[in-house]
Amino acid sequence: MFCMKDLPTREDFKPLAGYSSLEPSSMLIFYQFLRSGSDLLTIFNDFLISHGISQGRFVVLLILRRKIEGYTPSVLADSAGVTRATMTGLVDGLERDGFVKRYHIDKDKRRTNVRITSKGENLLEKIFPDYFSTIASLMSDITDEEKFVISRFLSKLDIGILNSKSKVNRTVV
């Protein structure tokens, strides 16, 4: 979570002008995105808590809803961006509560898929009206043209993030 409600101004960066790579406009946008992303995550988490589900469990159900035959736990973990151990815990809890079911892929009892159950589908169907309404409300002041520009911008930002990750991975000893 990013907890800086009072964002810096261009004036705040003037004493740092000696840093050649400092771009005040980039810094201002960066901080604004961090704050907005953090605020959106808080709203999202609070929304899910009000519906009695965690973000991790909700994401797993959303992913499982895409494919009727389900996913292997490792593919599910990759799709959700979590470790396999974290996914095991999420699936264990969801299965215990009847929202997902593990089943064997073939005769090899070690290979399993995870599939959403009708109870899991019903939970999502119960959440979706408020979920979509909340998102629509958050996005209501943004025009379609602005949404397109934001989407293009975020795609470019994603490339920068991937490049940054690869640089960090190369420098770790």
Residue frames as qw, qx, qy, qz and C-alpha x, y, z in Angstrom:
[[0.000, 0.888, 0.460, 0.000, 0.00, 0.00, 0.00],
 [0.394, 0.299, 0.000, 0.869, 1.21, 3.47, -0.86],
 [0.298, -0.772, -0.517, 0.219, 0.32, 5.92, 1.89],
 [0.275, -0.192, 0.030, 0.942, 1.18, 9.40, 0.62],
 [0.184, 0.771, 0.606, -0.069, -2.02, 11.46, 0.47],
 [0.019, 0.935, -0.057, -0.349, -0.14, 14.77, 0.18],
 [0.834, 0.326, 0.221, 0.388, 1.66, 14.33, -3.14],
 [0.419, -0.422, 0.141, 0.791, 4.76, 16.40, -3.96],
 [0.411, 0.870, 0.163, -0.217, 4.59, 19.34, -6.36],
 [0.697, 0.589, -0.058, 0.405, 7.04, 20.45, -9.05],
 [0.096, -0.868, 0.296, -0.388, 8.45, 22.89, -6.50],
 [0.805, -0.498, 0.311, -0.085, 9.30, 20.01, -4.17],
 [0.923, 0.170, 0.172, 0.301, 11.64, 18.58, -6.80],
 [0.296, 0.915, -0.158, 0.222, 13.67, 21.78, -7.36],
 [0.397, -0.761, 0.510, -0.056, 16.20, 20.99, -4.57],
 [0.800, -0.099, 0.579, 0.120, 16.81, 17.64, -6.32],
 [0.581, 0.783, -0.064, -0.215, 17.63, 19.20, -9.70],
 [0.083, -0.705, 0.689, 0.149, 21.22, 17.90, -9.48],
 [0.607, -0.002, 0.794, 0.018, 20.05, 14.37, -10.27],
 [0.123, 0.307, -0.568, -0.753, 20.31, 14.09, -14.05],
 [0.143, -0.196, -0.921, -0.305, 17.71, 11.35, -14.35],
 [0.093, 0.463, 0.645, -0.600, 15.08, 13.23, -12.31],
 [0.090, -0.307, -0.530, -0.785, 12.05, 14.15, -14.42],
 [0.227, 0.064, 0.517, -0.823, 9.54, 15.97, -12.20],
 [0.656, 0.109, -0.183, -0.724, 6.60, 15.25, -14.52],
 [0.654, 0.079, -0.747, -0.093, 7.40, 11.51, -14.50],
 [0.186, 0.021, -0.777, 0.601, 7.77, 11.55, -10.71],
 [0.406, 0.051, 0.266, -0.873, 4.43, 13.33, -10.26],
 [0.750, 0.101, -0.389, -0.525, 2.64, 10.83, -12.50],
 [0.517, 0.125, -0.826, 0.187, 4.43, 7.91, -10.81],
 [0.022, 0.014, 0.687, -0.726, 3.32, 9.04, -7.34],
 [0.563, 0.093, 0.044, -0.820, -0.20, 9.70, -8.57],
 [0.724, 0.107, -0.605, -0.314, -0.44, 6.19, -10.02],
 [0.339, 0.064, -0.842, 0.415, 0.89, 4.67, -6.81],
 [0.238, 0.063, 0.505, -0.827, -1.65, 6.55, -4.75],
 [0.670, 0.138, -0.168, -0.710, -4.56, 5.82, -7.12],
 [0.636, 0.134, -0.752, -0.110, -3.57, 2.15, -7.38],
 [0.172, 0.023, -0.803, 0.570, -3.34, 1.88, -3.63],
 [0.412, 0.104, 0.304, -0.852, -6.71, 3.58, -3.18],
 [0.710, 0.150, -0.420, -0.545, -8.32, 1.31, -5.80],
 [0.499, 0.094, -0.849, 0.147, -6.87, -1.76, -4.08],
 [0.079, 0.030, 0.668, -0.739, -8.28, -0.59, -0.75],
 [0.596, 0.147, 0.019, -0.789, -11.73, -0.06, -2.31],
 [0.682, 0.179, -0.643, -0.299, -11.51, -3.48, -4.00],
 [0.325, 0.063, -0.866, 0.375, -10.45, -5.24, -0.79],
 [0.271, 0.080, 0.504, -0.816, -13.15, -3.51, 1.27],
 [0.668, 0.159, -0.251, -0.682, -15.74, -4.42, -1.37],
 [0.633, 0.118, -0.760, -0.095, -14.72, -8.10, -1.32],
 [0.114, 0.029, -0.793, 0.598, -14.62, -8.21, 2.49],
 [0.473, 0.084, 0.247, -0.841, -18.19, -6.85, 2.54],
 [0.807, 0.170, -0.326, -0.463, -19.10, -9.91, 0.42],
 [0.830, -0.394, 0.366, -0.150, -17.23, -12.30, 2.71],
 [0.923, 0.254, 0.106, 0.268, -14.37, -13.21, 0.37],
 [0.447, -0.631, 0.277, 0.571, -10.69, -12.36, 0.10],
 [0.364, 0.743, -0.330, -0.454, -9.06, -10.91, -2.99],
 [0.065, -0.392, 0.896, 0.200, -7.03, -14.10, -3.53],
 [0.399, 0.245, 0.871, -0.149, -10.08, -16.35, -3.39],
 [0.473, 0.717, 0.230, -0.457, -12.05, -14.02, -5.69],
 [0.226, 0.678, -0.558, -0.422, -9.25, -13.97, -8.27],
 [0.203, -0.150, 0.963, 0.099, -9.01, -17.78, -8.24],
 [0.458, 0.475, 0.702, -0.266, -12.77, -18.08, -8.85],
 [0.395, 0.774, -0.070, -0.489, -12.62, -15.52, -11.67],
 [0.090, 0.532, -0.770, -0.341, -9.80, -17.42, -13.37],
 [0.286, 0.045, 0.957, -0.036, -11.50, -20.79, -12.94],
 [0.497, 0.579, 0.434, -0.479, -14.70, -19.40, -14.44],
 [0.278, 0.648, -0.433, -0.562, -12.88, -18.98, -17.78],
 [0.387, 0.311, -0.830, -0.254, -12.40, -22.69, -18.46],
 [0.837, -0.237, -0.062, -0.489, -14.97, -25.37, -17.76],
 [0.907, 0.053, -0.393, 0.142, -12.33, -28.12, -17.52],
 [0.611, -0.778, 0.040, 0.140, -10.38, -26.11, -14.95],
 [0.339, 0.801, -0.447, 0.208, -6.65, -25.57, -14.53],
 [0.780, -0.065, -0.475, 0.401, -3.76, -27.38, -12.97],
 [0.473, -0.813, -0.198, 0.275, -2.73, -25.78, -9.67],
 [0.540, -0.288, 0.216, 0.761, 0.58, -24.62, -11.18],
 [0.184, 0.424, 0.479, 0.746, -1.11, -22.91, -14.16],
 [0.302, -0.830, -0.443, -0.153, -3.64, -21.39, -11.76],
 [0.555, -0.638, -0.067, 0.530, -0.80, -20.04, -9.58],
 [0.414, -0.010, 0.352, 0.840, 0.94, -18.53, -12.62],
 [0.006, 0.615, 0.548, 0.567, -2.32, -17.00, -13.85],
 [0.408, -0.852, -0.328, -0.028, -3.01, -15.44, -10.44],
 [0.292, 0.740, -0.322, 0.514, 0.58, -14.27, -9.98],
 [0.606, -0.642, 0.352, -0.310, 1.12, -16.14, -6.72],
 [0.007, -0.452, 0.892, -0.023, 3.40, -18.92, -5.57],
 [0.584, -0.078, -0.758, -0.279, 2.31, -22.53, -5.82],
 [0.275, -0.172, -0.785, 0.527, 2.29, -22.75, -2.03],
 [0.243, 0.179, 0.240, -0.923, -0.05, -19.76, -1.81],
 [0.565, 0.058, -0.474, -0.672, -2.30, -21.32, -4.45],
 [0.444, -0.106, -0.886, 0.083, -2.40, -24.59, -2.53],
 [0.048, -0.239, -0.634, 0.734, -3.68, -22.71, 0.52],
 [0.389, 0.193, -0.064, -0.898, -6.26, -20.80, -1.52],
 [0.577, 0.030, -0.678, -0.455, -7.51, -23.96, -3.25],
 [0.297, -0.125, -0.883, 0.340, -7.60, -25.88, 0.04],
 [0.137, 0.268, 0.478, -0.825, -9.84, -23.22, 1.59],
 [0.489, 0.215, -0.266, -0.802, -12.04, -22.86, -1.47],
 [0.511, 0.005, -0.829, -0.229, -12.43, -26.63, -1.71],
 [0.141, -0.167, -0.813, 0.540, -13.21, -26.93, 2.01],
 [0.274, 0.346, 0.320, -0.838, -15.99, -24.35, 1.53],
 [0.558, 0.421, 0.714, -0.034, -17.33, -26.11, -1.58],
 [0.299, 0.819, -0.043, -0.488, -16.43, -23.39, -4.12],
 [0.415, 0.603, -0.627, -0.266, -13.93, -25.49, -6.10],
 [0.950, -0.112, 0.269, -0.109, -13.24, -29.16, -6.66],
 [0.050, -0.593, 0.756, 0.274, -9.99, -30.97, -7.43],
 [0.935, 0.190, 0.221, -0.203, -10.12, -33.92, -9.78],
 [0.593, -0.324, 0.611, 0.413, -7.58, -36.24, -11.35],
 [0.339, 0.601, -0.373, -0.620, -6.59, -35.49, -14.93],
 [0.720, 0.270, -0.586, -0.255, -5.91, -39.10, -15.85],
 [0.899, -0.231, -0.371, 0.034, -4.85, -42.34, -14.20],
 [0.501, 0.211, -0.421, 0.727, -1.85, -40.56, -12.66],
 [0.414, -0.754, -0.506, 0.062, -3.26, -39.62, -9.25],
 [0.460, -0.386, -0.098, 0.793, -0.55, -36.98, -8.81],
 [0.080, 0.108, 0.361, 0.923, -1.91, -34.82, -11.65],
 [0.055, 0.633, 0.712, -0.300, -4.99, -32.82, -10.74],
 [0.050, 0.443, 0.298, 0.844, -7.05, -29.98, -12.12],
 [0.015, 0.372, 0.575, -0.728, -9.12, -27.52, -10.14],
 [0.058, -0.439, -0.635, -0.633, -12.59, -26.62, -11.32],
 [0.270, -0.112, 0.272, -0.917, -15.14, -24.10, -10.02],
 [0.039, 0.333, 0.935, -0.114, -18.29, -25.68, -8.59],
 [0.108, -0.668, -0.548, -0.492, -21.86, -24.47, -8.97],
 [0.460, -0.771, -0.329, 0.292, -21.56, -23.04, -5.43],
 [0.443, -0.337, 0.163, 0.815, -18.53, -21.02, -6.58],
 [0.118, 0.359, 0.550, 0.745, -20.41, -19.86, -9.69],
 [0.277, -0.774, -0.547, -0.158, -23.35, -18.84, -7.52],
 [0.472, -0.635, -0.161, 0.590, -21.08, -16.82, -5.25],
 [0.296, -0.081, 0.340, 0.889, -19.68, -14.91, -8.23],
 [0.063, -0.538, -0.625, -0.562, -23.19, -14.34, -9.61],
 [0.384, -0.787, -0.453, 0.169, -24.18, -12.91, -6.23],
 [0.446, -0.543, 0.036, 0.711, -21.14, -10.56, -6.16],
 [0.421, 0.229, 0.490, 0.728, -21.12, -9.46, -9.83],
 [0.039, 0.842, 0.444, 0.303, -23.97, -6.90, -9.78],
 [0.376, -0.906, -0.016, 0.194, -22.33, -4.83, -7.02],
 [0.656, -0.284, 0.368, 0.595, -18.86, -5.50, -8.45],
 [0.399, 0.421, 0.492, 0.649, -19.72, -4.20, -11.91],
 [0.113, -0.917, -0.333, -0.191, -21.70, -1.29, -10.45],
 [0.532, -0.747, 0.078, 0.391, -18.74, -0.27, -8.26],
 [0.556, -0.084, 0.439, 0.701, -16.34, -0.35, -11.20],
 [0.221, 0.666, 0.506, 0.502, -18.77, 1.57, -13.40],
 [0.273, -0.938, -0.210, 0.038, -19.10, 4.22, -10.70],
 [0.581, -0.558, 0.230, 0.546, -15.33, 4.54, -10.32],
 [0.433, 0.017, 0.552, 0.713, -14.91, 4.93, -14.09],
 [0.248, 0.761, 0.597, -0.054, -18.00, 7.08, -14.75],
 [0.028, 0.921, -0.020, -0.389, -16.14, 10.37, -15.28],
 [0.315, -0.420, 0.661, 0.536, -13.71, 8.87, -17.79],
 [0.650, 0.523, -0.106, -0.541, -14.69, 9.09, -21.46],
 [0.955, 0.188, 0.220, 0.066, -14.25, 6.21, -23.88],
 [0.549, 0.745, -0.224, 0.306, -11.44, 8.15, -25.57],
 [0.225, -0.749, 0.517, -0.347, -9.70, 8.65, -22.22],
 [0.877, -0.224, 0.404, -0.135, -10.11, 4.95, -21.40],
 [0.866, 0.463, 0.009, 0.188, -8.39, 4.11, -24.70],
 [0.263, 0.797, -0.378, 0.392, -5.51, 6.50, -23.93],
 [0.540, -0.596, 0.503, -0.315, -5.17, 5.15, -20.38],
 [0.965, 0.024, 0.258, -0.035, -5.16, 1.59, -21.69],
 [0.716, 0.607, -0.157, 0.308, -2.42, 2.40, -24.21],
 [0.054, -0.793, 0.443, -0.415, -0.44, 4.19, -21.51],
 [0.739, -0.435, 0.454, -0.242, -0.74, 1.29, -19.08],
 [0.956, 0.263, 0.075, 0.107, 0.38, -1.14, -21.81],
 [0.472, 0.707, -0.317, 0.421, 3.51, 0.97, -22.31],
 [0.374, -0.686, 0.463, -0.419, 4.00, 1.14, -18.55],
 [0.953, -0.148, 0.241, -0.109, 3.74, -2.67, -18.39],
 [0.810, 0.475, -0.150, 0.309, 6.60, -2.90, -20.91],
 [0.086, 0.749, -0.416, 0.508, 8.67, -0.56, -18.74],
 [0.708, -0.490, 0.381, -0.338, 7.88, -2.70, -15.70],
 [0.988, 0.110, 0.085, 0.074, 8.96, -5.88, -17.52],
 [0.581, 0.633, -0.267, 0.435, 12.17, -4.19, -18.66],
 [0.241, -0.724, 0.420, -0.492, 12.83, -2.98, -15.13],
 [0.893, -0.301, 0.275, -0.192, 12.27, -6.48, -13.71],
 [0.920, 0.301, -0.052, 0.244, 14.70, -8.00, -16.21],
 [0.287, 0.727, -0.365, 0.506, 17.33, -5.39, -15.29],
 [0.536, -0.604, 0.413, -0.421, 16.87, -6.15, -11.60],
 [0.982, -0.066, 0.169, -0.059, 17.10, -9.90, -12.22],
 [0.762, 0.510, -0.193, 0.350, 20.35, -9.43, -14.18],
 [0.110, 0.714, -0.414, 0.555, 21.98, -7.38, -11.43],
 [0.767, -0.516, 0.227, -0.307, 21.11, -9.70, -8.53],
 [0.361, 0.526, -0.763, 0.104, 24.13, -11.73, -7.51]]
